[in-house]
Amino acid sequence: MSSHIAARPQRIQSFTKSTFRNGTVWAARFAPDGQTILYGAAWEGQPQEIFSTRFDSTDSRTLGLPAAQILSVSSKGEMAISLHPRPPALSRQGGTLARVPLAGGAPAEVLDKVFWAD
C-alpha cells in the first residue's frame, strides 16, 4: 500500500516598510479603503500617538489625538482607541476605550480599564 501526500502550493509573502522612525509600533490596522494604514507608535521617546500612512507613501501624519493606541477600525470608518494607555503588562495596555471617526473629531469615551476591543 502506498500513500501520496499532496504538496500545498507555497504562498509568497511580501512586506513593505511603511515607516523609518526610531521607536515602538504597538498596533496597526487597515482603513476600510484598503490603502490606508493606521498605527499606534511611540517615536523618539514621545508618548504614544496614532498615525496614518498610505501604501504609496513613506510619510506618516499624526491624527492629533491625545496619548492613544488603536484597537480596531470599523467598516464604516470609525476607530476604537485606547486613551492614555498604561504601561504594558504581558503585551497588554489598559486604557479608556473611546470611539473616534477616521475623519477626525473628539474621542467619545466609552469605558475605563479596557485592554482590547474589536
N, C-alpha and C positions, 0 to 999 in steps of 0.2 A: 504494500500500500504506500503510495507517495502522497505527500501533501504539498500544495503550492501556496505560497504566500504572495499575495499581490502587493507590489510596492506602491505606496501612495506617492503621487506627484509632490515634489518639494515646492513649497511656496517661498518665493524670494521676497524678503522684507527689504524695504528701503527706508532710510531715515534722512531727514533734512534738519540741519542745525538751525534753530529759529532765533537764538539769542547768543551773544558773545560776551555777556557781562559776568563779573565775578560775584558769586553768592549762591543762594539756595532756591531752587524751584520746588515748591511744595505740592502743587497740583495743577493740572491743566485740563481743559475741556474744549470741545469744538462748538462753535456757534451754529445755529440752525442753517446758515448759508453754506456750511461745509468748507469754507475757505478761511474763516477767522478762527484764531486760536486765542483763548482766554486763559491766563495762567496767573497763579499767585506766586510771588517771589520776594525774597529779601535780598536786595543788592547792596554791596559795599557797606555792610553793617547797618543799613537803614531798616526801619520796621517793614513788615510785610505789606505789600500792595497788590492790587490786581491790575494786570497789564493786558493789552490786546495787540496782536500782530496778525499778519496775513501770510499765507504760504509764499506769495510772490514778493515778500519784503523781509529784510532783516531788522527793520526799525520796529520798536515797540512803543506804545504810548500808555501812560497810566490812565486808569479810568477815574482817578481823582477821588476815590473812596478812602475813608479813614483806614487805619491798620485793619486789613481784611484778608480773608482767604476764600477762594472759590470752592464751592461744594458741588454745585450742579448747574446745568443750563437746561431750561425747558425748550420744547419745540416752538413755543410761542415767543421766545426771546426774553425770558426773564431768568435772572440768576438767583440761586440760593447761595448766600455767602455767610461766612462766619466773621462777625465783627470782633475786633480785639482778641484774636486767638491767643490762648495761654500757651506757655512753653510745652513742647511735645512730650508725651509720655508713651513709650512704645509706639511711635509713629502716629499718635493721635494728638490733635489740638482741639481743645474745647473752646467755645466762644458763644456769642449771641447770634442765633440764627436770624437772618434778615433776608428780605426779598428786595430786588432792585432790577429795573428794566435795563436791558443792554444799551438802550439809547441814552441812559443816564437818569439822574434824579436822585433824590434822597432815599437811603435804605429804609424800609419799613421793618422794624424789629418784630420778631415773632416769638422767640423763646430763648431763654438763657441756658447755659451749660449743655450745649449741643456739640457732639463730636462729628457726626455725619448726617447728611441729608441728601435726598435724591428726589 
